[in-house]
């Protein structure tokens, strides 16, 4: 079991290990002692894990347990689901003494965090991530959001969880393609910060040491978030592959998963960086080889013009410029602001 402290303005702990859903109630009782615990799960995670979590909560003596469920998928991370969740909380007279439990992947975590941040101007919530993407990245750092038809994560706020409890047993239930797609974020951390992690992933592929690798991703994210909790500077590094990746998601109407889209974006920005003289050919080859090792896509399914138009709605845009993250070598990347008029040309450089 691994414990990682996150000393943000509201500090909390990330715990990774096996069997943690069985102890979730005991930990929650000791930390928050809620009158009511509200489990938020989608149509995938609810049937798989809700029963185990409910049993843990009951065993710990938490008086009231409610469940809010919704259909799985990025398309449900919208204003309709968010408002429905708030109405559910109000209908059940949930108070600041209570807490929300986000049982699922990135969509569940983002929605639950945003509802917790805004209902009664803030109630506690706990992240219980069940995917590689959520364990390694989205459950940590306090970014909460919903999507608009115009773009991804355009409405949200920073609101840290009270606890992140990552039961690694839940990853055993993931279909191989979903596990693989989540590894796009894991590879991102290796390219950003960690040549040793990159080497381990290159050697082991999908059989990497889960606790070691995912804990290291959390530590890297922790270190960045503590320096820049509200995303004004160095935290923008974590958007490696995301400017183009989010555009791919939007063009696909979110039929292409976030992890796959990030992989496409990472491949494209690395190819562009090599052509711009920002990185050497060996770095490009290493990144593309890694993505191929994990069976992740490296080609863009849409043209530069369409992707550039979609990227104009990205939250990383500021006035007439947009932040892009370029790899210089494995373990070293840089933030560079680019005029939006040059974005189509940049994406064209990233085409295979």
C-alpha positions as a Markdown table, in Angstrom:
| # | Residue | x | y | z |
|---|---|---|---|---|
| 1 | Unk | 0.0 | 0.0 | 0.0 |
| 2 | Unk | 1.3 | 3.5 | -0.9 |
| 3 | Unk | 0.4 | 6.7 | 0.9 |
| 4 | Unk | 1.1 | 10.0 | -0.8 |
| 5 | Unk | 0.4 | 13.4 | 0.9 |
| 6 | Unk | -0.8 | 16.3 | -1.3 |
| 7 | Unk | -0.1 | 19.5 | 0.6 |
| 8 | Unk | -2.4 | 21.9 | -1.3 |
| 9 | Unk | -4.4 | 24.7 | 0.3 |
| 10 | Unk | -6.7 | 21.9 | 1.6 |
| 11 | Unk | -4.3 | 19.0 | 2.1 |
| 12 | Unk | -5.3 | 15.4 | 1.6 |
| 13 | Unk | -3.9 | 12.0 | 1.1 |
| 14 | Unk | -3.9 | 9.6 | -1.9 |
| 15 | Unk | -3.8 | 5.9 | -0.9 |
| 16 | Unk | -3.1 | 3.2 | -3.5 |
| 17 | Unk | -3.3 | -0.5 | -2.9 |
| 18 | Unk | -5.5 | -3.6 | -3.1 |
| 19 | Unk | -8.7 | -4.2 | -1.2 |
| 20 | Unk | -9.2 | -0.6 | -0.3 |
| 21 | Unk | -13.0 | -0.6 | -1.1 |
| 22 | Unk | -13.4 | -3.0 | 1.9 |
| 23 | Unk | -11.9 | -0.4 | 4.2 |
| 24 | Unk | -13.4 | 2.7 | 2.7 |
| 25 | Unk | -16.2 | 2.9 | 5.2 |
| 26 | Unk | -13.9 | 2.7 | 8.2 |
| 27 | Unk | -11.6 | 5.4 | 6.8 |
| 28 | Unk | -14.5 | 7.6 | 5.9 |
| 29 | Unk | -16.1 | 7.2 | 9.4 |
| 30 | Unk | -12.8 | 8.2 | 11.0 |
| 31 | Unk | -12.1 | 11.1 | 8.8 |
| 32 | Unk | -15.4 | 12.8 | 8.1 |
| 33 | Unk | -18.0 | 10.9 | 10.2 |
| 34 | Unk | -20.8 | 11.8 | 7.7 |
| 35 | Unk | -24.5 | 11.5 | 8.5 |
| 36 | Unk | -25.1 | 10.5 | 4.9 |
| 37 | Unk | -22.8 | 9.1 | 2.2 |
| 38 | Unk | -23.9 | 9.5 | -1.4 |
| 39 | Unk | -22.3 | 7.1 | -3.8 |
| 40 | Unk | -22.1 | 8.5 | -7.3 |
| 41 | Unk | -21.5 | 5.8 | -10.0 |
| 42 | Unk | -22.3 | 5.3 | -13.7 |
| 43 | Unk | -23.9 | 2.3 | -15.3 |
| 44 | Unk | -20.5 | 0.5 | -15.6 |
| 45 | Unk | -19.1 | 1.1 | -12.1 |
| 46 | Unk | -22.3 | 0.9 | -10.2 |
| 47 | Unk | -23.0 | -2.8 | -10.9 |
| 48 | Unk | -19.4 | -3.8 | -10.4 |
| 49 | Unk | -18.4 | -2.0 | -7.1 |
| 50 | Unk | -21.4 | -0.3 | -5.5 |
| 51 | Unk | -22.3 | -3.4 | -3.4 |
| 52 | Unk | -18.9 | -3.8 | -1.9 |
| 53 | Unk | -18.7 | -0.1 | -1.1 |
| 54 | Unk | -22.2 | -0.1 | 0.5 |
| 55 | Unk | -21.2 | -3.1 | 2.6 |
| 56 | Unk | -18.1 | -1.3 | 3.8 |
| 57 | Unk | -20.1 | 1.9 | 4.7 |
| 58 | Unk | -22.8 | -0.1 | 6.6 |
| 59 | Unk | -20.1 | -2.1 | 8.5 |
| 60 | Unk | -18.5 | 1.2 | 9.6 |
| 61 | Unk | -21.9 | 2.4 | 11.0 |
| 62 | Unk | -22.6 | 5.3 | 8.6 |
| 63 | Unk | -26.3 | 6.0 | 9.2 |
| 64 | Unk | -27.6 | 6.8 | 5.7 |
| 65 | Unk | -26.3 | 5.6 | 2.3 |
| 66 | Unk | -27.7 | 6.9 | -1.0 |
| 67 | Unk | -26.8 | 6.2 | -4.6 |
| 68 | Unk | -26.9 | 8.5 | -7.6 |
| 69 | Unk | -26.5 | 6.8 | -10.9 |
| 70 | Unk | -26.3 | 7.8 | -14.5 |
| 71 | Unk | -25.5 | 6.3 | -17.9 |
| 72 | Unk | -21.8 | 5.9 | -18.6 |
| 73 | Unk | -19.9 | 8.0 | -21.1 |
| 74 | Unk | -18.3 | 11.4 | -21.7 |
| 75 | Unk | -21.6 | 12.5 | -23.4 |
| 76 | Unk | -23.2 | 12.4 | -19.9 |
| 77 | Unk | -20.7 | 14.8 | -18.4 |
| 78 | Unk | -23.0 | 17.7 | -19.1 |
| 79 | Unk | -25.2 | 20.3 | -17.6 |
| 80 | Unk | -28.2 | 18.0 | -17.6 |
| 81 | Unk | -26.6 | 15.3 | -15.4 |
| 82 | Unk | -25.0 | 18.0 | -13.2 |
| 83 | Unk | -28.3 | 19.7 | -12.5 |
| 84 | Unk | -30.0 | 16.4 | -12.0 |
| 85 | Unk | -27.4 | 15.5 | -9.4 |
| 86 | Unk | -27.9 | 18.8 | -7.5 |
| 87 | Unk | -31.6 | 18.2 | -7.5 |
| 88 | Unk | -31.1 | 14.7 | -6.1 |
| 89 | Unk | -29.0 | 16.1 | -3.3 |
| 90 | Unk | -31.5 | 18.8 | -2.5 |
| 91 | Unk | -34.4 | 16.4 | -2.6 |
| 92 | Unk | -32.7 | 14.2 | 0.0 |
| 93 | Unk | -31.8 | 17.1 | 2.2 |
| 94 | Unk | -28.0 | 16.5 | 1.9 |
| 95 | Unk | -26.0 | 18.9 | 4.1 |
| 96 | Unk | -22.4 | 20.0 | 4.6 |
| 97 | Unk | -22.2 | 17.2 | 7.3 |
| 98 | Unk | -22.5 | 14.7 | 4.5 |
| 99 | Unk | -20.2 | 13.7 | 1.6 |
| 100 | Unk | -20.2 | 12.5 | -2.0 |
| 101 | Unk | -18.2 | 9.4 | -3.1 |
| 102 | Unk | -17.1 | 9.4 | -6.7 |
| 103 | Unk | -16.9 | 5.7 | -7.6 |
| 104 | Unk | -15.6 | 5.5 | -11.2 |
| 105 | Unk | -13.4 | 6.9 | -13.8 |
| 106 | Unk | -12.8 | 10.5 | -15.0 |
| 107 | Unk | -16.3 | 11.3 | -15.9 |
| 108 | Unk | -17.7 | 10.3 | -12.5 |
| 109 | Unk | -14.9 | 12.0 | -10.7 |
| 110 | Unk | -15.2 | 15.3 | -12.6 |
| 111 | Unk | -19.0 | 15.5 | -12.3 |
| 112 | Unk | -19.0 | 14.5 | -8.6 |
| 113 | Unk | -16.2 | 17.0 | -7.8 |
| 114 | Unk | -18.1 | 19.8 | -9.5 |
| 115 | Unk | -21.3 | 19.0 | -7.8 |
| 116 | Unk | -19.6 | 18.8 | -4.4 |
| 117 | Unk | -17.8 | 22.2 | -5.0 |
| 118 | Unk | -21.0 | 24.0 | -5.9 |
| 119 | Unk | -23.8 | 22.4 | -3.8 |
| 120 | Unk | -24.3 | 24.5 | -0.7 |
| 121 | Unk | -21.1 | 26.3 | -1.8 |
| 122 | Unk | -19.1 | 23.2 | -1.0 |
| 123 | Unk | -19.5 | 19.8 | 0.7 |
| 124 | Unk | -16.8 | 17.1 | 1.1 |
| 125 | Unk | -16.1 | 14.5 | -1.5 |
| 126 | Unk | -13.9 | 11.5 | -1.9 |
| 127 | Unk | -12.4 | 10.1 | -5.1 |
| 128 | Unk | -12.6 | 6.3 | -5.5 |
| 129 | Unk | -11.0 | 5.9 | -9.0 |
| 130 | Unk | -11.6 | 2.7 | -10.9 |
| 131 | Unk | -9.7 | 3.3 | -14.2 |
| 132 | Unk | -6.0 | 3.7 | -15.0 |
| 133 | Unk | -6.7 | 7.3 | -16.3 |
| 134 | Unk | -8.5 | 8.3 | -13.1 |
| 135 | Unk | -6.0 | 6.6 | -10.7 |
| 136 | Unk | -2.9 | 8.1 | -12.5 |
| 137 | Unk | -4.3 | 11.5 | -13.3 |
| 138 | Unk | -7.8 | 12.9 | -13.0 |
| 139 | Unk | -8.6 | 11.9 | -9.4 |
| 140 | Unk | -5.7 | 14.0 | -8.1 |
| 141 | Unk | -5.4 | 17.8 | -8.2 |
| 142 | Unk | -8.9 | 19.1 | -7.7 |
| 143 | Unk | -9.9 | 19.9 | -11.3 |
| 144 | Unk | -13.7 | 19.5 | -11.5 |
| 145 | Unk | -15.8 | 20.2 | -14.6 |
| 146 | Unk | -18.6 | 19.4 | -17.1 |
| 147 | Unk | -18.6 | 19.8 | -20.8 |
| 148 | Unk | -20.6 | 22.1 | -23.0 |
| 149 | Unk | -21.6 | 21.3 | -26.6 |
| 150 | Unk | -18.9 | 23.9 | -27.6 |
| 151 | Unk | -16.0 | 22.1 | -25.8 |
| 152 | Unk | -14.7 | 19.9 | -23.1 |
| 153 | Unk | -14.3 | 21.0 | -19.4 |
| 154 | Unk | -15.4 | 24.5 | -20.2 |
| 155 | Unk | -17.4 | 24.8 | -16.9 |
| 156 | Unk | -15.7 | 23.9 | -13.7 |
| 157 | Unk | -13.6 | 24.9 | -10.7 |
| 158 | Unk | -10.7 | 23.8 | -8.6 |
| 159 | Unk | -11.9 | 21.9 | -5.5 |
| 160 | Unk | -9.7 | 19.4 | -3.8 |
| 161 | Unk | -11.1 | 16.0 | -2.5 |
| 162 | Unk | -11.0 | 15.1 | 1.2 |
| 163 | Unk | -9.3 | 11.8 | 0.2 |
| 164 | Unk | -8.3 | 9.7 | -2.8 |
| 165 | Unk | -8.7 | 6.0 | -2.3 |
| 166 | Unk | -7.5 | 4.0 | -5.3 |
| 167 | Unk | -8.3 | 0.3 | -5.0 |
| 168 | Unk | -6.1 | -1.3 | -7.6 |
| 169 | Unk | -8.2 | -4.5 | -7.6 |
| 170 | Unk | -10.8 | -2.5 | -9.6 |
| 171 | Unk | -8.4 | -2.3 | -12.5 |
| 172 | Unk | -8.7 | -6.1 | -12.9 |
| 173 | Unk | -12.2 | -5.6 | -14.2 |
| 174 | Unk | -11.2 | -3.3 | -17.0 |
| 175 | Unk | -11.5 | -4.6 | -20.6 |
| 176 | Unk | -8.0 | -4.6 | -22.2 |
| 177 | Unk | -8.9 | -1.8 | -24.6 |
| 178 | Unk | -10.0 | 0.5 | -21.7 |
| 179 | Unk | -6.9 | -0.4 | -19.7 |
| 180 | Unk | -4.7 | 0.4 | -22.7 |
| 181 | Unk | -6.4 | 3.7 | -23.4 |
| 182 | Unk | -5.9 | 4.9 | -19.9 |
| 183 | Unk | -2.2 | 4.3 | -20.3 |
| 184 | Unk | -2.0 | 7.3 | -22.6 |
| 185 | Unk | -1.9 | 9.5 | -19.5 |
| 186 | Unk | 0.7 | 7.2 | -17.8 |
| 187 | Unk | 3.0 | 7.6 | -20.9 |
| 188 | Unk | 2.4 | 11.3 | -20.7 |
| 189 | Unk | 4.0 | 11.5 | -17.3 |
| 190 | Unk | 7.0 | 9.5 | -18.4 |
| 191 | Unk | 7.6 | 11.8 | -21.4 |
| 192 | Unk | 7.2 | 14.9 | -19.2 |
| 193 | Unk | 9.3 | 14.0 | -16.2 |
| 194 | Unk | 10.7 | 10.5 | -15.9 |
| 195 | Unk | 13.2 | 8.7 | -18.2 |
| 196 | Unk | 13.4 | 5.8 | -15.7 |
| 197 | Unk | 9.6 | 5.4 | -15.7 |
| 198 | Unk | 9.7 | 5.6 | -19.5 |
| 199 | Unk | 12.3 | 2.8 | -19.6 |
| 200 | Unk | 10.2 | 0.6 | -17.3 |
| 201 | Unk | 7.1 | 1.1 | -19.5 |
| 202 | Unk | 9.1 | 0.4 | -22.7 |
| 203 | Unk | 10.4 | -2.9 | -21.1 |
| 204 | Unk | 7.1 | -4.1 | -19.5 |
| 205 | Unk | 4.4 | -2.7 | -21.8 |
| 206 | Unk | 0.9 | -3.4 | -20.4 |
| 207 | Unk | 2.5 | -5.7 | -17.8 |
| 208 | Unk | 4.0 | -2.8 | -15.9 |
| 209 | Unk | 4.2 | -2.8 | -12.1 |
| 210 | Unk | 0.8 | -1.1 | -11.4 |
| 211 | Unk | 1.4 | 0.2 | -7.9 |
| 212 | Unk | 4.9 | 1.4 | -8.6 |
| 213 | Unk | 4.0 | 3.1 | -11.9 |
| 214 | Unk | 0.6 | 4.7 | -10.9 |
| 215 | Unk | 2.1 | 5.9 | -7.6 |
| 216 | Unk | 4.9 | 7.6 | -9.5 |
| 217 | Unk | 2.4 | 9.3 | -11.8 |
| 218 | Unk | 0.5 | 10.6 | -8.7 |
| 219 | Unk | 3.8 | 11.9 | -7.2 |
| 220 | Unk | 4.6 | 13.8 | -10.3 |
| 221 | Unk | 1.1 | 15.3 | -10.5 |
| 222 | Unk | 1.3 | 16.1 | -6.8 |
| 223 | Unk | 4.6 | 17.9 | -7.2 |
| 224 | Unk | 3.2 | 20.0 | -10.1 |
| 225 | Unk | -0.1 | 20.8 | -8.5 |
| 226 | Unk | 1.5 | 21.9 | -5.2 |
| 227 | Unk | 3.6 | 24.4 | -7.2 |
| 228 | Unk | 0.6 | 25.7 | -9.3 |
| 229 | Unk | -2.7 | 24.6 | -7.9 |
| 230 | Unk | -4.8 | 26.8 | -10.1 |
| 231 | Unk | -3.1 | 26.2 | -13.4 |
| 232 | Unk | -1.5 | 29.5 | -14.2 |
| 233 | Unk | 2.0 | 28.2 | -14.9 |
| 234 | Unk | 3.9 | 24.9 | -14.6 |
| 235 | Unk | 0.7 | 22.9 | -14.3 |
| 236 | Unk | 0.0 | 23.5 | -18.0 |
| 237 | Unk | 2.8 | 21.0 | -18.7 |
| 238 | Unk | 0.2 | 18.3 | -17.8 |
| 239 | Unk | -1.6 | 19.2 | -21.0 |
| 240 | Unk | 1.0 | 17.5 | -23.1 |
| 241 | Unk | -1.0 | 15.9 | -26.0 |
| 242 | Unk | -4.2 | 17.5 | -24.8 |
| 243 | Unk | -4.6 | 20.5 | -27.1 |
| 244 | Unk | -4.8 | 18.3 | -30.2 |
| 245 | Unk | -6.3 | 15.4 | -28.2 |
| 246 | Unk | -9.3 | 17.5 | -27.0 |
| 247 | Unk | -9.9 | 18.6 | -30.5 |
| 248 | Unk | -9.9 | 15.0 | -31.7 |
| 249 | Unk | -12.5 | 14.2 | -29.0 |
| 250 | Unk | -14.7 | 17.1 | -30.0 |
| 251 | Unk | -14.5 | 16.2 | -33.7 |
| 252 | Unk | -15.5 | 12.6 | -32.9 |
| 253 | Unk | -18.5 | 13.8 | -30.7 |
| 254 | Unk | -16.6 | 12.1 | -27.9 |
| 255 | Unk | -16.8 | 8.7 | -29.6 |
| 256 | Unk | -13.0 | 8.5 | -29.4 |
| 257 | Unk | -11.9 | 8.0 | -25.8 |
| 258 | Unk | -9.8 | 10.6 | -23.9 |
| 259 | Unk | -6.8 | 8.2 | -23.6 |
| 260 | Unk | -6.8 | 7.4 | -27.3 |
| 261 | Unk | -7.2 | 11.1 | -28.2 |
| 262 | Unk | -4.3 | 12.1 | -25.9 |
| 263 | Unk | -2.1 | 9.4 | -27.5 |
| 264 | Unk | -2.9 | 10.8 | -31.0 |
| 265 | Unk | -2.2 | 14.3 | -29.7 |
| 266 | Unk | 1.1 | 13.2 | -28.1 |
| 267 | Unk | 2.2 | 11.6 | -31.3 |
| 268 | Unk | 1.2 | 14.6 | -33.4 |
| 269 | Unk | 2.9 | 17.2 | -31.2 |
| 270 | Unk | 6.1 | 15.1 | -31.0 |
| 271 | Unk | 6.2 | 14.8 | -34.8 |
| 272 | Unk | 5.7 | 18.6 | -35.0 |
| 273 | Unk | 8.4 | 19.2 | -32.4 |
| 274 | Unk | 10.9 | 17.2 | -34.4 |
| 275 | Unk | 10.1 | 19.0 | -37.6 |
| 276 | Unk | 10.4 | 22.4 | -35.8 |
| 277 | Unk | 13.8 | 21.4 | -34.4 |
| 278 | Unk | 12.6 | 21.3 | -30.8 |
| 279 | Unk | 13.4 | 17.6 | -30.3 |
| 280 | Unk | 15.7 | 15.1 | -32.0 |
| 281 | Unk | 14.5 | 12.2 | -34.2 |
| 282 | Unk | 15.5 | 9.7 | -31.5 |
| 283 | Unk | 12.9 | 11.3 | -29.1 |
| 284 | Unk | 10.2 | 11.2 | -31.8 |
| 285 | Unk | 11.0 | 7.5 | -32.5 |
| 286 | Unk | 11.0 | 6.7 | -28.7 |
| 287 | Unk | 7.6 | 8.3 | -28.2 |
| 288 | Unk | 6.0 | 6.7 | -31.2 |
| 289 | Unk | 7.5 | 3.3 | -30.4 |
| 290 | Unk | 6.1 | 3.5 | -26.8 |
| 291 | Unk | 2.6 | 4.3 | -28.1 |
| 292 | Unk | 2.9 | 1.4 | -30.5 |
| 293 | Unk | 4.0 | -0.9 | -27.7 |
| 294 | Unk | 0.8 | -0.1 | -25.8 |
| 295 | Unk | -1.3 | -0.4 | -28.9 |
| 296 | Unk | -2.3 | 3.2 | -28.9 |
| 297 | Unk | -3.2 | 5.2 | -32.0 |
| 298 | Unk | -0.6 | 7.5 | -33.5 |
| 299 | Unk | -2.5 | 8.9 | -36.6 |
| 300 | Unk | -4.9 | 11.8 | -36.6 |
| 301 | Unk | -8.4 | 10.8 | -37.9 |
| 302 | Unk | -9.3 | 14.4 | -38.9 |
| 303 | Unk | -7.6 | 17.1 | -41.0 |
| 304 | Unk | -5.6 | 20.1 | -39.6 |
| 305 | Unk | -8.3 | 22.6 | -40.5 |
| 306 | Unk | -11.1 | 20.7 | -38.7 |
| 307 | Unk | -8.9 | 20.1 | -35.6 |
| 308 | Unk | -7.7 | 23.7 | -35.4 |
| 309 | Unk | -11.2 | 24.9 | -35.5 |
| 310 | Unk | -12.2 | 22.5 | -32.7 |
| 311 | Unk | -9.2 | 23.6 | -30.6 |
| 312 | Unk | -10.4 | 27.2 | -30.7 |
| 313 | Unk | -12.9 | 26.2 | -28.0 |
| 314 | Unk | -10.2 | 24.7 | -25.8 |
| 315 | Unk | -9.9 | 26.3 | -22.3 |
| 316 | Unk | -6.1 | 26.6 | -22.8 |
| 317 | Unk | -6.7 | 29.4 | -25.3 |
| 318 | Unk | -6.1 | 32.9 | -24.0 |
| 319 | Unk | -7.1 | 35.7 | -26.3 |
| 320 | Unk | -5.3 | 35.3 | -29.6 |
| 321 | Unk | -2.9 | 32.6 | -28.4 |
| 322 | Unk | -3.1 | 29.0 | -27.1 |
| 323 | Unk | -0.6 | 27.1 | -24.9 |
| 324 | Unk | 1.1 | 24.1 | -26.5 |
| 325 | Unk | 3.4 | 21.6 | -24.7 |
| 326 | Unk | 6.4 | 20.4 | -26.8 |
| 327 | Unk | 8.7 | 17.5 | -25.8 |
| 328 | Unk | 12.4 | 18.4 | -26.0 |
| 329 | Unk | 13.6 | 15.0 | -24.8 |
| 330 | Unk | 12.3 | 12.2 | -22.7 |
| 331 | Unk | 11.8 | 13.7 | -19.2 |
| 332 | Unk | 11.9 | 17.3 | -20.4 |
| 333 | Unk | 9.1 | 19.4 | -22.1 |
| 334 | Unk | 8.4 | 23.0 | -22.5 |
| 335 | Unk | 5.3 | 25.3 | -22.6 |
| 336 | Unk | 5.1 | 27.5 | -25.6 |
| 337 | Unk | 2.4 | 30.0 | -26.5 |
| 338 | Unk | 1.3 | 29.9 | -30.1 |
| 339 | Unk | -0.9 | 32.4 | -32.0 |
| 340 | Unk | -4.1 | 30.6 | -32.8 |
| 341 | Unk | -3.6 | 31.6 | -36.5 |
| 342 | Unk | -0.6 | 29.2 | -36.5 |
| 343 | Unk | -2.4 | 26.2 | -34.9 |
| 344 | Unk | -3.5 | 24.7 | -38.2 |
| 345 | Unk | 0.0 | 24.8 | -39.5 |
| 346 | Unk | 1.3 | 23.2 | -36.3 |
| 347 | Unk | -1.2 | 20.4 | -36.6 |
| 348 | Unk | -0.3 | 19.9 | -40.2 |
| 349 | Unk | 3.3 | 19.3 | -39.1 |
| 350 | Unk | 2.0 | 16.6 | -36.8 |
| 351 | Unk | 0.3 | 14.6 | -39.5 |
| 352 | Unk | 2.1 | 11.3 | -40.4 |
